[in-house]
Amino acid sequence: MTHIFLSLKQSSRDIRLLWFSVFIRMISFGLTNQVLTLYLKEIGISEVNIGLFMSLTMIGDSVISYALTWNANKIGNRFIMLMGSFLMMVASGIFSTGTSNFGYLLVAAIVGVISPSGNDAGPFKTIEETVLANLTPPNHRPEVYAIHWTLGSIGASLGSFLAGLSVDYFTHKRLLPVVDSYRYTFCILVFTSFLKFVSLLFVSYKAEPSYVPPYMAVQHDQDSNIEDATIEHETLTGLSPQSQSILFKLMVPFMLDSFGNGFMTNAWVVYYFKERYKTPAVLLGTLFGLSGIAMSVSAIPSAWFAKQFGPIKSSVMTQIPCGLFFMMIPILGFNFSLGSLFYLLNQMTTAFDVVPRQIILTTLVEPTDLSKVMGSVNIGKQIARSISPYFTGYFAEAQLLWVCFLITGVLLIIANLILAIDFSDLDEKVREIEQVQHDIM
């Protein structure tokens, strides 16, 4: 715990602004996660088309995000983050107008990063994580990423609470129709997107790809010489052979995990609890708010866990129980209390793989390729996650939504076993790198 306080103390203004940015963004995603599926159902969109809406939204997000992150070196990180925040404002404004036009809502959700998964979406995640990796020496990265994730989880939790409270207020206090109560939630999203936009105006030039922090200066010169000497050997992707090999090996377990998660996005979990247990909006908001707190509480010790056991071992040791807890929701969740217990246990353990996966990426990939590899991994995960919600719609229509919990849990377990097999020697390498002490400049 001492080291995390040191990381907090040494963190630069840019790092703290990115922490605030993810906090505000995840408030927005927490809001939409609670109401999106229910709102679409209220305006007359069928469950099958809701599944299609989610899949198309995530595919569209993936295409846009891939184009932006792959060209971040040319476009600029700050411009991408500011443009994304502005489009979030526009999209949430369209949702708040009350239009029921499927096409308008779909386009708004795609360009404005209205996340149907409840997870971090769009180009923000890749850009922020790349900038944080560049500004933070390896011995501080577990703590910096843990704080980043914790603040995002707290934001998502707060967004869930706000969604439940606002729907309850407009429905029961103001006596508005349920559909309008859901719609007004998107007005809150306009405000949170505006706050995010304003905060990003103060991010400095150090967030750009061209900035080389002091701790990397010597290594950067060495990497530049190596790159100049081997540029003729680059692959078709534009990455070095080593980075491309790492990328392809990581894609398999990461995309398999995300494909499984897509079957039961948070929005579908909300729908499942609403339909099975007839849960009121305030109780749903409370449950998913608590789940955010559970994730945020576990993110900090996950940094210690990753340092203690290594990123591979810590991921396997926590994600297998995580998958089993998720599978228990439909099997042993005979009532709301039991279903909520297994869901909260799942959410507490799911955060334990966040820091390890960032450490895996930033350790294995050369700094010059990091933004492209991280962008490719995140986009690959998002594409994989965007396919499965379409099938979930059919499961829901056939009253078999519970099967999706089992699919998600099984694929999570398989993905982590593949990761352990492919990178069994990585833990020792990470331990050696983290023993070199640098201050955050």
TORKOL-4160 file (C-alpha; in steps of 0.2 Angstrom, whole numbers, padded with zeros to 4 digits, m for minus):
441
<pt num="1" X="0000" Y="0000" Z="0000"/>
<pt num="2" X="0015" Y="0012" Z="0003"/>
<pt num="3" X="0020" Y="0011" Z="m0015"/>
<pt num="4" X="0002" Y="0016" Z="m0021"/>
<pt num="5" X="0003" Y="0031" Z="m0010"/>
<pt num="6" X="0020" Y="0035" Z="m0018"/>
<pt num="7" X="0012" Y="0033" Z="m0036"/>
<pt num="8" X="m0002" Y="0045" Z="m0031"/>
<pt num="9" X="0010" Y="0058" Z="m0024"/>
<pt num="10" X="0022" Y="0057" Z="m0039"/>
<pt num="11" X="0008" Y="0057" Z="m0052"/>
<pt num="12" X="0008" Y="0071" Z="m0065"/>
<pt num="13" X="m0006" Y="0083" Z="m0069"/>
<pt num="14" X="m0009" Y="0074" Z="m0086"/>
<pt num="15" X="m0010" Y="0057" Z="m0077"/>
<pt num="16" X="m0023" Y="0065" Z="m0064"/>
<pt num="17" X="m0033" Y="0073" Z="m0079"/>
<pt num="18" X="m0034" Y="0056" Z="m0087"/>
<pt num="19" X="m0040" Y="0048" Z="m0071"/>
<pt num="20" X="m0053" Y="0061" Z="m0070"/>
<pt num="21" X="m0058" Y="0058" Z="m0088"/>
<pt num="22" X="m0061" Y="0039" Z="m0085"/>
<pt num="23" X="m0071" Y="0043" Z="m0070"/>
<pt num="24" X="m0083" Y="0055" Z="m0079"/>
<pt num="25" X="m0084" Y="0043" Z="m0094"/>
<pt num="26" X="m0088" Y="0028" Z="m0084"/>
<pt num="27" X="m0102" Y="0038" Z="m0075"/>
<pt num="28" X="m0109" Y="0040" Z="m0093"/>
<pt num="29" X="m0107" Y="0022" Z="m0097"/>
<pt num="30" X="m0115" Y="0017" Z="m0080"/>
<pt num="31" X="m0130" Y="0028" Z="m0084"/>
<pt num="32" X="m0133" Y="0021" Z="m0101"/>
<pt num="33" X="m0130" Y="0003" Z="m0095"/>
<pt num="34" X="m0145" Y="0004" Z="m0084"/>
<pt num="35" X="m0157" Y="0011" Z="m0096"/>
<pt num="36" X="m0152" Y="0007" Z="m0114"/>
<pt num="37" X="m0160" Y="m0010" Z="m0116"/>
<pt num="38" X="m0176" Y="m0005" Z="m0106"/>
<pt num="39" X="m0177" Y="0011" Z="m0116"/>
<pt num="40" X="m0176" Y="0003" Z="m0132"/>
<pt num="41" X="m0189" Y="m0010" Z="m0127"/>
<pt num="42" X="m0201" Y="0004" Z="m0121"/>
<pt num="43" X="m0200" Y="0013" Z="m0138"/>
<pt num="44" X="m0206" Y="m0003" Z="m0147"/>
<pt num="45" X="m0190" Y="m0011" Z="m0152"/>
<pt num="46" X="m0190" Y="m0030" Z="m0151"/>
<pt num="47" X="m0178" Y="m0041" Z="m0141"/>
<pt num="48" X="m0170" Y="m0048" Z="m0157"/>
<pt num="49" X="m0168" Y="m0030" Z="m0164"/>
<pt num="50" X="m0161" Y="m0024" Z="m0148"/>
<pt num="51" X="m0148" Y="m0038" Z="m0149"/>
<pt num="52" X="m0145" Y="m0032" Z="m0167"/>
<pt num="53" X="m0143" Y="m0014" Z="m0161"/>
<pt num="54" X="m0130" Y="m0019" Z="m0148"/>
<pt num="55" X="m0120" Y="m0029" Z="m0161"/>
<pt num="56" X="m0120" Y="m0015" Z="m0174"/>
<pt num="57" X="m0116" Y="m0002" Z="m0162"/>
<pt num="58" X="m0101" Y="m0011" Z="m0155"/>
<pt num="59" X="m0095" Y="m0015" Z="m0173"/>
<pt num="60" X="m0097" Y="0003" Z="m0178"/>
<pt num="61" X="m0088" Y="0008" Z="m0163"/>
<pt num="62" X="m0074" Y="m0004" Z="m0167"/>
<pt num="63" X="m0072" Y="0002" Z="m0185"/>
<pt num="64" X="m0071" Y="0020" Z="m0180"/>
<pt num="65" X="m0059" Y="0017" Z="m0165"/>
<pt num="66" X="m0048" Y="0006" Z="m0175"/>
<pt num="67" X="m0045" Y="0020" Z="m0188"/>
<pt num="68" X="m0042" Y="0033" Z="m0175"/>
<pt num="69" X="m0030" Y="0023" Z="m0164"/>
<pt num="70" X="m0020" Y="0016" Z="m0178"/>
<pt num="71" X="m0017" Y="0034" Z="m0184"/>
<pt num="72" X="m0015" Y="0042" Z="m0167"/>
<pt num="73" X="0003" Y="0046" Z="m0171"/>
<pt num="74" X="m0003" Y="0057" Z="m0185"/>
<pt num="75" X="m0020" Y="0064" Z="m0178"/>
<pt num="76" X="m0014" Y="0067" Z="m0161"/>
<pt num="77" X="m0020" Y="0059" Z="m0144"/>
<pt num="78" X="m0028" Y="0075" Z="m0137"/>
<pt num="79" X="m0038" Y="0079" Z="m0153"/>
<pt num="80" X="m0045" Y="0061" Z="m0153"/>
<pt num="81" X="m0050" Y="0062" Z="m0135"/>
<pt num="82" X="m0058" Y="0079" Z="m0137"/>
<pt num="83" X="m0067" Y="0074" Z="m0153"/>
<pt num="84" X="m0074" Y="0059" Z="m0144"/>
<pt num="85" X="m0081" Y="0069" Z="m0130"/>
<pt num="86" X="m0089" Y="0081" Z="m0141"/>
<pt num="87" X="m0098" Y="0067" Z="m0151"/>
<pt num="88" X="m0103" Y="0059" Z="m0134"/>
<pt num="89" X="m0112" Y="0076" Z="m0131"/>
<pt num="90" X="m0121" Y="0076" Z="m0148"/>
<pt num="91" X="m0126" Y="0058" Z="m0147"/>
<pt num="92" X="m0134" Y="0059" Z="m0129"/>
<pt num="93" X="m0143" Y="0074" Z="m0135"/>
<pt num="94" X="m0151" Y="0064" Z="m0149"/>
<pt num="95" X="m0156" Y="0050" Z="m0137"/>
<pt num="96" X="m0164" Y="0063" Z="m0125"/>
<pt num="97" X="m0175" Y="0070" Z="m0139"/>
<pt num="98" X="m0186" Y="0055" Z="m0138"/>
<pt num="99" X="m0185" Y="0049" Z="m0156"/>
<pt num="100" X="m0189" Y="0031" Z="m0159"/>
<pt num="101" X="m0181" Y="0030" Z="m0176"/>
<pt num="102" X="m0170" Y="0015" Z="m0176"/>
<pt num="103" X="m0157" Y="0022" Z="m0189"/>
<pt num="104" X="m0155" Y="0038" Z="m0180"/>
<pt num="105" X="m0152" Y="0030" Z="m0163"/>
<pt num="106" X="m0140" Y="0018" Z="m0171"/>
<pt num="107" X="m0129" Y="0031" Z="m0179"/>
<pt num="108" X="m0129" Y="0042" Z="m0163"/>
<pt num="109" X="m0124" Y="0026" Z="m0153"/>
<pt num="110" X="m0110" Y="0022" Z="m0165"/>
<pt num="111" X="m0102" Y="0040" Z="m0167"/>
<pt num="112" X="m0106" Y="0045" Z="m0149"/>
<pt num="113" X="m0099" Y="0029" Z="m0141"/>
<pt num="114" X="m0116" Y="0025" Z="m0132"/>
<pt num="115" X="m0109" Y="0009" Z="m0124"/>
<pt num="116" X="m0122" Y="m0005" Z="m0124"/>
<pt num="117" X="m0109" Y="m0017" Z="m0115"/>
<pt num="118" X="m0107" Y="m0005" Z="m0100"/>
<pt num="119" X="m0088" Y="m0007" Z="m0102"/>
<pt num="120" X="m0076" Y="0006" Z="m0108"/>
<pt num="121" X="m0078" Y="0008" Z="m0126"/>
<pt num="122" X="m0072" Y="0019" Z="m0141"/>
<pt num="123" X="m0055" Y="0025" Z="m0144"/>
<pt num="124" X="m0053" Y="0033" Z="m0126"/>
<pt num="125" X="m0048" Y="0017" Z="m0118"/>
<pt num="126" X="m0033" Y="0013" Z="m0130"/>
<pt num="127" X="m0027" Y="0031" Z="m0130"/>
<pt num="128" X="m0028" Y="0034" Z="m0111"/>
<pt num="129" X="m0019" Y="0017" Z="m0108"/>
<pt num="130" X="m0005" Y="0021" Z="m0120"/>
<pt num="131" X="m0002" Y="0038" Z="m0113"/>
<pt num="132" X="m0002" Y="0032" Z="m0095"/>
<pt num="133" X="0011" Y="0018" Z="m0101"/>
<pt num="134" X="0022" Y="0032" Z="m0109"/>
<pt num="135" X="0021" Y="0043" Z="m0094"/>
<pt num="136" X="0024" Y="0030" Z="m0080"/>
<pt num="137" X="0039" Y="0019" Z="m0077"/>
<pt num="138" X="0037" Y="0000" Z="m0076"/>
<pt num="139" X="0039" Y="0000" Z="m0057"/>
<pt num="140" X="0024" Y="0012" Z="m0055"/>
<pt num="141" X="0012" Y="0005" Z="m0069"/>
<pt num="142" X="0003" Y="m0008" Z="m0058"/>
<pt num="143" X="m0002" Y="0006" Z="m0046"/>
<pt num="144" X="m0006" Y="0019" Z="m0059"/>
<pt num="145" X="m0017" Y="0007" Z="m0069"/>
<pt num="146" X="m0025" Y="0001" Z="m0053"/>
<pt num="147" X="m0030" Y="0019" Z="m0048"/>
<pt num="148" X="m0036" Y="0022" Z="m0066"/>
<pt num="149" X="m0047" Y="0006" Z="m0066"/>
<pt num="150" X="m0053" Y="0010" Z="m0048"/>
<pt num="151" X="m0059" Y="0027" Z="m0053"/>
<pt num="152" X="m0067" Y="0021" Z="m0068"/>
<pt num="153" X="m0076" Y="0008" Z="m0058"/>
<pt num="154" X="m0082" Y="0021" Z="m0045"/>
<pt num="155" X="m0088" Y="0031" Z="m0059"/>
<pt num="156" X="m0098" Y="0017" Z="m0067"/>
<pt num="157" X="m0105" Y="0013" Z="m0049"/>
<pt num="158" X="m0110" Y="0031" Z="m0047"/>
<pt num="159" X="m0118" Y="0031" Z="m0064"/>
<pt num="160" X="m0129" Y="0016" Z="m0060"/>
<pt num="161" X="m0134" Y="0024" Z="m0044"/>
<pt num="162" X="m0139" Y="0040" Z="m0053"/>
<pt num="163" X="m0149" Y="0030" Z="m0066"/>
<pt num="164" X="m0159" Y="0021" Z="m0053"/>
<pt num="165" X="m0162" Y="0037" Z="m0043"/>
<pt num="166" X="m0167" Y="0047" Z="m0058"/>
<pt num="167" X="m0179" Y="0034" Z="m0066"/>
<pt num="168" X="m0187" Y="0032" Z="m0049"/>
<pt num="169" X="m0188" Y="0051" Z="m0046"/>
<pt num="170" X="m0196" Y="0055" Z="m0063"/>
<pt num="171" X="m0208" Y="0040" Z="m0063"/>
<pt num="172" X="m0214" Y="0041" Z="m0045"/>
<pt num="173" X="m0211" Y="0059" Z="m0039"/>
<pt num="174" X="m0214" Y="0068" Z="m0056"/>
<pt num="175" X="m0227" Y="0054" Z="m0062"/>
<pt num="176" X="m0219" Y="0054" Z="m0079"/>
<pt num="177" X="m0221" Y="0039" Z="m0091"/>
<pt num="178" X="m0207" Y="0026" Z="m0089"/>
<pt num="179" X="m0201" Y="0029" Z="m0107"/>
<pt num="180" X="m0199" Y="0048" Z="m0103"/>
<pt num="181" X="m0190" Y="0043" Z="m0086"/>
<pt num="182" X="m0177" Y="0033" Z="m0096"/>
<pt num="183" X="m0176" Y="0047" Z="m0109"/>
<pt num="184" X="m0172" Y="0060" Z="m0097"/>
<pt num="185" X="m0157" Y="0050" Z="m0090"/>
<pt num="186" X="m0148" Y="0054" Z="m0107"/>
<pt num="187" X="m0149" Y="0072" Z="m0102"/>
<pt num="188" X="m0138" Y="0069" Z="m0087"/>
<pt num="189" X="m0126" Y="0060" Z="m0100"/>
<pt num="190" X="m0125" Y="0077" Z="m0110"/>
<pt num="191" X="m0119" Y="0085" Z="m0094"/>
<pt num="192" X="m0106" Y="0072" Z="m0090"/>
<pt num="193" X="m0099" Y="0072" Z="m0108"/>
<pt num="194" X="m0097" Y="0091" Z="m0107"/>
<pt num="195" X="m0087" Y="0089" Z="m0090"/>
<pt num="196" X="m0076" Y="0077" Z="m0099"/>
<pt num="197" X="m0073" Y="0088" Z="m0114"/>
<pt num="198" X="m0068" Y="0103" Z="m0103"/>
<pt num="199" X="m0056" Y="0093" Z="m0092"/>
<pt num="200" X="m0047" Y="0086" Z="m0108"/>
<pt num="201" X="m0044" Y="0104" Z="m0113"/>
<pt num="202" X="m0030" Y="0105" Z="m0100"/>
<pt num="203" X="m0020" Y="0090" Z="m0105"/>
<pt num="204" X="m0003" Y="0095" Z="m0110"/>
<pt num="205" X="0008" Y="0090" Z="m0125"/>
<pt num="206" X="0016" Y="0076" Z="m0115"/>
<pt num="207" X="0000" Y="0066" Z="m0120"/>
<pt num="208" X="0006" Y="0066" Z="m0138"/>
<pt num="209" X="0015" Y="0051" Z="m0145"/>
<pt num="210" X="0030" Y="0061" Z="m0149"/>
<pt num="211" X="0034" Y="0065" Z="m0131"/>
<pt num="212" X="0048" Y="0054" Z="m0123"/>
<pt num="213" X="0048" Y="0055" Z="m0104"/>
<pt num="214" X="0065" Y="0056" Z="m0095"/>
<pt num="215" X="0066" Y="0038" Z="m0089"/>
<pt num="216" X="0064" Y="0032" Z="m0107"/>
<pt num="217" X="0076" Y="0044" Z="m0116"/>
<pt num="218" X="0091" Y="0032" Z="m0117"/>
<pt num="219" X="0080" Y="0017" Z="m0121"/>
<pt num="220" X="0071" Y="0027" Z="m0134"/>
<pt num="221" X="0087" Y="0031" Z="m0143"/>
<pt num="222" X="0092" Y="0012" Z="m0143"/>
<pt num="223" X="0075" Y="0008" Z="m0150"/>
<pt num="224" X="0076" Y="0021" Z="m0164"/>
<pt num="225" X="0093" Y="0014" Z="m0169"/>
<pt num="226" X="0086" Y="m0004" Z="m0169"/>
<pt num="227" X="0070" Y="0002" Z="m0179"/>
<pt num="228" X="0081" Y="0011" Z="m0192"/>
<pt num="229" X="0092" Y="m0004" Z="m0194"/>
<pt num="230" X="0077" Y="m0016" Z="m0196"/>
<pt num="231" X="0064" Y="m0006" Z="m0205"/>
<pt num="232" X="0066" Y="m0016" Z="m0220"/>
<pt num="233" X="0060" Y="m0032" Z="m0211"/>
<pt num="234" X="0044" Y="m0024" Z="m0205"/>
<pt num="235" X="0028" Y="m0034" Z="m0207"/>
<pt num="236" X="0013" Y="m0031" Z="m0218"/>
<pt num="237" X="0005" Y="m0023" Z="m0202"/>
<pt num="238" X="0018" Y="m0010" Z="m0201"/>
<pt num="239" X="0023" Y="m0018" Z="m0184"/>
<pt num="240" X="0040" Y="m0026" Z="m0180"/>
<pt num="241" X="0040" Y="m0045" Z="m0182"/>
<pt num="242" X="0041" Y="m0047" Z="m0163"/>
<pt num="243" X="0026" Y="m0035" Z="m0160"/>
<pt num="244" X="0016" Y="m0044" Z="m0173"/>
<pt num="245" X="0019" Y="m0061" Z="m0166"/>
<pt num="246" X="0014" Y="m0055" Z="m0148"/>
<pt num="247" X="m0001" Y="m0047" Z="m0155"/>
<pt num="248" X="m0007" Y="m0063" Z="m0164"/>
<pt num="249" X="m0004" Y="m0073" Z="m0148"/>
<pt num="250" X="m0013" Y="m0061" Z="m0137"/>
<pt num="251" X="m0028" Y="m0059" Z="m0149"/>
<pt num="252" X="m0034" Y="m0077" Z="m0147"/>
<pt num="253" X="m0037" Y="m0077" Z="m0128"/>
<pt num="254" X="m0042" Y="m0059" Z="m0127"/>
<pt num="255" X="m0055" Y="m0060" Z="m0141"/>
<pt num="256" X="m0062" Y="m0077" Z="m0134"/>
<pt num="257" X="m0064" Y="m0069" Z="m0117"/>
<pt num="258" X="m0073" Y="m0054" Z="m0125"/>
<pt num="259" X="m0084" Y="m0065" Z="m0136"/>
<pt num="260" X="m0090" Y="m0074" Z="m0121"/>
<pt num="261" X="m0093" Y="m0057" Z="m0112"/>
<pt num="262" X="m0103" Y="m0051" Z="m0126"/>
<pt num="263" X="m0117" Y="m0064" Z="m0123"/>
<pt num="264" X="m0121" Y="m0056" Z="m0106"/>
<pt num="265" X="m0116" Y="m0038" Z="m0107"/>
<pt num="266" X="m0121" Y="m0028" Z="m0092"/>
<pt num="267" X="m0137" Y="m0021" Z="m0101"/>
<pt num="268" X="m0143" Y="m0039" Z="m0104"/>
<pt num="269" X="m0139" Y="m0043" Z="m0085"/>
<pt num="270" X="m0150" Y="m0029" Z="m0080"/>
<pt num="271" X="m0163" Y="m0036" Z="m0092"/>
<pt num="272" X="m0161" Y="m0053" Z="m0084"/>
<pt num="273" X="m0163" Y="m0047" Z="m0066"/>
<pt num="274" X="m0178" Y="m0036" Z="m0071"/>
<pt num="275" X="m0187" Y="m0050" Z="m0080"/>
<pt num="276" X="m0183" Y="m0065" Z="m0068"/>
<pt num="277" X="m0185" Y="m0056" Z="m0051"/>
<pt num="278" X="m0196" Y="m0042" Z="m0056"/>
<pt num="279" X="m0184" Y="m0030" Z="m0048"/>
<pt num="280" X="m0188" Y="m0011" Z="m0046"/>
<pt num="281" X="m0177" Y="0002" Z="m0054"/>
<pt num="282" X="m0170" Y="0008" Z="m0038"/>
<pt num="283" X="m0165" Y="m0009" Z="m0032"/>
<pt num="284" X="m0157" Y="m0013" Z="m0049"/>
<pt num="285" X="m0147" Y="0004" Z="m0048"/>
<pt num="286" X="m0142" Y="m0001" Z="m0030"/>
<pt num="287" X="m0136" Y="m0018" Z="m0036"/>
<pt num="288" X="m0126" Y="m0012" Z="m0051"/>
<pt num="289" X="m0120" Y="0002" Z="m0040"/>
<pt num="290" X="m0113" Y="m0010" Z="m0027"/>
<pt num="291" X="m0105" Y="m0020" Z="m0041"/>
<pt num="292" X="m0096" Y="m0005" Z="m0047"/>
<pt num="293" X="m0090" Y="m0003" Z="m0029"/>
<pt num="294" X="m0085" Y="m0021" Z="m0028"/>
<pt num="295" X="m0074" Y="m0019" Z="m0043"/>
<pt num="296" X="m0066" Y="m0003" Z="m0037"/>
<pt num="297" X="m0062" Y="m0010" Z="m0021"/>
<pt num="298" X="m0054" Y="m0025" Z="m0029"/>
<pt num="299" X="m0044" Y="m0016" Z="m0041"/>
<pt num="300" X="m0031" Y="m0009" Z="m0029"/>
<pt num="301" X="m0026" Y="m0026" Z="m0021"/>
<pt num="302" X="m0025" Y="m0033" Z="m0039"/>
<pt num="303" X="m0010" Y="m0022" Z="m0042"/>
<pt num="304" X="m0002" Y="m0030" Z="m0026"/>
<pt num="305" X="m0008" Y="m0047" Z="m0032"/>
<pt num="306" X="0000" Y="m0045" Z="m0049"/>
<pt num="307" X="0017" Y="m0040" Z="m0042"/>
<pt num="308" X="0016" Y="m0054" Z="m0029"/>
<pt num="309" X="0012" Y="m0068" Z="m0041"/>
<pt num="310" X="0015" Y="m0061" Z="m0059"/>
<pt num="311" X="0002" Y="m0056" Z="m0071"/>
<pt num="312" X="m0001" Y="m0073" Z="m0079"/>
<pt num="313" X="m0003" Y="m0082" Z="m0062"/>
<pt num="314" X="m0014" Y="m0069" Z="m0054"/>
<pt num="315" X="m0025" Y="m0069" Z="m0069"/>
<pt num="316" X="m0028" Y="m0087" Z="m0070"/>
<pt num="317" X="m0030" Y="m0088" Z="m0051"/>
<pt num="318" X="m0044" Y="m0075" Z="m0051"/>
<pt num="319" X="m0053" Y="m0077" Z="m0067"/>
<pt num="320" X="m0057" Y="m0096" Z="m0066"/>
<pt num="321" X="m0067" Y="m0092" Z="m0050"/>
<pt num="322" X="m0074" Y="m0077" Z="m0058"/>
<pt num="323" X="m0081" Y="m0088" Z="m0072"/>
<pt num="324" X="m0088" Y="m0100" Z="m0060"/>
<pt num="325" X="m0097" Y="m0087" Z="m0050"/>
<pt num="326" X="m0105" Y="m0080" Z="m0066"/>
<pt num="327" X="m0112" Y="m0097" Z="m0071"/>
<pt num="328" X="m0119" Y="m0100" Z="m0054"/>
<pt num="329" X="m0131" Y="m0085" Z="m0056"/>
<pt num="330" X="m0144" Y="m0095" Z="m0066"/>
<pt num="331" X="m0140" Y="m0111" Z="m0058"/>
<pt num="332" X="m0141" Y="m0107" Z="m0040"/>
<pt num="333" X="m0148" Y="m0090" Z="m0040"/>
<pt num="334" X="m0166" Y="m0095" Z="m0035"/>
<pt num="335" X="m0170" Y="m0078" Z="m0028"/>
<pt num="336" X="m0164" Y="m0060" Z="m0030"/>
<pt num="337" X="m0153" Y="m0061" Z="m0015"/>
<pt num="338" X="m0143" Y="m0077" Z="m0021"/>
<pt num="339" X="m0142" Y="m0070" Z="m0039"/>
<pt num="340" X="m0136" Y="m0054" Z="m0032"/>
<pt num="341" X="m0123" Y="m0063" Z="m0021"/>
<pt num="342" X="m0115" Y="m0073" Z="m0036"/>
<pt num="343" X="m0115" Y="m0057" Z="m0047"/>
<pt num="344" X="m0106" Y="m0047" Z="m0034"/>
<pt num="345" X="m0093" Y="m0061" Z="m0031"/>
<pt num="346" X="m0091" Y="m0061" Z="m0050"/>
<pt num="347" X="m0088" Y="m0042" Z="m0051"/>
<pt num="348" X="m0076" Y="m0043" Z="m0037"/>
<pt num="349" X="m0065" Y="m0055" Z="m0045"/>
<pt num="350" X="m0067" Y="m0049" Z="m0063"/>
<pt num="351" X="m0057" Y="m0033" Z="m0059"/>
<pt num="352" X="m0042" Y="m0044" Z="m0055"/>
<pt num="353" X="m0037" Y="m0046" Z="m0073"/>
<pt num="354" X="m0036" Y="m0028" Z="m0078"/>
<pt num="355" X="m0019" Y="m0023" Z="m0071"/>
<pt num="356" X="m0011" Y="m0040" Z="m0076"/>
<pt num="357" X="m0017" Y="m0038" Z="m0094"/>
<pt num="358" X="m0010" Y="m0020" Z="m0095"/>
<pt num="359" X="0006" Y="m0026" Z="m0088"/>
<pt num="360" X="0007" Y="m0040" Z="m0101"/>
<pt num="361" X="0005" Y="m0028" Z="m0115"/>
<pt num="362" X="0017" Y="m0015" Z="m0109"/>
<pt num="363" X="0030" Y="m0027" Z="m0105"/>
<pt num="364" X="0030" Y="m0038" Z="m0121"/>
<pt num="365" X="0027" Y="m0024" Z="m0134"/>
<pt num="366" X="0040" Y="m0011" Z="m0140"/>
<pt num="367" X="0036" Y="0007" Z="m0135"/>
<pt num="368" X="0036" Y="0012" Z="m0154"/>
<pt num="369" X="0022" Y="m0001" Z="m0157"/>
<pt num="370" X="0012" Y="0000" Z="m0141"/>
<pt num="371" X="m0002" Y="0012" Z="m0147"/>
<pt num="372" X="m0005" Y="0001" Z="m0162"/>
<pt num="373" X="m0004" Y="m0015" Z="m0153"/>
<pt num="374" X="m0015" Y="m0009" Z="m0138"/>
<pt num="375" X="m0027" Y="m0002" Z="m0151"/>
<pt num="376" X="m0028" Y="m0018" Z="m0161"/>
<pt num="377" X="m0031" Y="m0028" Z="m0145"/>
<pt num="378" X="m0044" Y="m0017" Z="m0139"/>
<pt num="379" X="m0053" Y="m0016" Z="m0156"/>
<pt num="380" X="m0051" Y="m0035" Z="m0158"/>
<pt num="381" X="m0059" Y="m0038" Z="m0141"/>
<pt num="382" X="m0073" Y="m0025" Z="m0145"/>
<pt num="383" X="m0077" Y="m0034" Z="m0162"/>
<pt num="384" X="m0078" Y="m0051" Z="m0153"/>
<pt num="385" X="m0089" Y="m0044" Z="m0140"/>
<pt num="386" X="m0100" Y="m0036" Z="m0153"/>
<pt num="387" X="m0105" Y="m0052" Z="m0162"/>
<pt num="388" X="m0113" Y="m0061" Z="m0147"/>
<pt num="389" X="m0126" Y="m0049" Z="m0142"/>
<pt num="390" X="m0135" Y="m0053" Z="m0158"/>
<pt num="391" X="m0137" Y="m0071" Z="m0153"/>
<pt num="392" X="m0142" Y="m0066" Z="m0136"/>
<pt num="393" X="m0157" Y="m0058" Z="m0143"/>
<pt num="394" X="m0163" Y="m0075" Z="m0149"/>
<pt num="395" X="m0159" Y="m0083" Z="m0133"/>
<pt num="396" X="m0170" Y="m0070" Z="m0124"/>
<pt num="397" X="m0184" Y="m0072" Z="m0136"/>
<pt num="398" X="m0184" Y="m0091" Z="m0133"/>
<pt num="399" X="m0184" Y="m0088" Z="m0114"/>
<pt num="400" X="m0166" Y="m0096" Z="m0113"/>
<pt num="401" X="m0156" Y="m0080" Z="m0108"/>
<pt num="402" X="m0149" Y="m0090" Z="m0093"/>
<pt num="403" X="m0139" Y="m0101" Z="m0106"/>
<pt num="404" X="m0129" Y="m0085" Z="m0110"/>
<pt num="405" X="m0122" Y="m0085" Z="m0092"/>
<pt num="406" X="m0115" Y="m0102" Z="m0094"/>
<pt num="407" X="m0107" Y="m0098" Z="m0111"/>
<pt num="408" X="m0099" Y="m0082" Z="m0104"/>
<pt num="409" X="m0091" Y="m0092" Z="m0089"/>
<pt num="410" X="m0085" Y="m0106" Z="m0099"/>
<pt num="411" X="m0076" Y="m0095" Z="m0112"/>
<pt num="412" X="m0068" Y="m0085" Z="m0099"/>
<pt num="413" X="m0060" Y="m0100" Z="m0091"/>
<pt num="414" X="m0054" Y="m0107" Z="m0108"/>
<pt num="415" X="m0047" Y="m0090" Z="m0112"/>
<pt num="416" X="m0036" Y="m0089" Z="m0096"/>
<pt num="417" X="m0030" Y="m0107" Z="m0098"/>
<pt num="418" X="m0024" Y="m0102" Z="m0116"/>
<pt num="419" X="m0015" Y="m0087" Z="m0109"/>
<pt num="420" X="m0006" Y="m0097" Z="m0096"/>
<pt num="421" X="0000" Y="m0109" Z="m0109"/>
<pt num="422" X="0006" Y="m0097" Z="m0121"/>
<pt num="423" X="0015" Y="m0085" Z="m0109"/>
<pt num="424" X="0021" Y="m0097" Z="m0095"/>
<pt num="425" X="0038" Y="m0088" Z="m0093"/>
<pt num="426" X="0032" Y="m0070" Z="m0093"/>
<pt num="427" X="0030" Y="m0068" Z="m0074"/>
<pt num="428" X="0049" Y="m0070" Z="m0071"/>
<pt num="429" X="0053" Y="m0057" Z="m0084"/>
<pt num="430" X="0040" Y="m0044" Z="m0077"/>
<pt num="431" X="0047" Y="m0047" Z="m0059"/>
<pt num="432" X="0065" Y="m0042" Z="m0066"/>
<pt num="433" X="0059" Y="m0027" Z="m0075"/>
<pt num="434" X="0049" Y="m0020" Z="m0060"/>
<pt num="435" X="0064" Y="m0021" Z="m0048"/>
<pt num="436" X="0072" Y="m0006" Z="m0058"/>
<pt num="437" X="0066" Y="0009" Z="m0048"/>
<pt num="438" X="0061" Y="0025" Z="m0057"/>
<pt num="439" X="0051" Y="0040" Z="m0051"/>
<pt num="440" X="0036" Y="0047" Z="m0061"/>
<pt num="441" X="0042" Y="0063" Z="m0069"/>
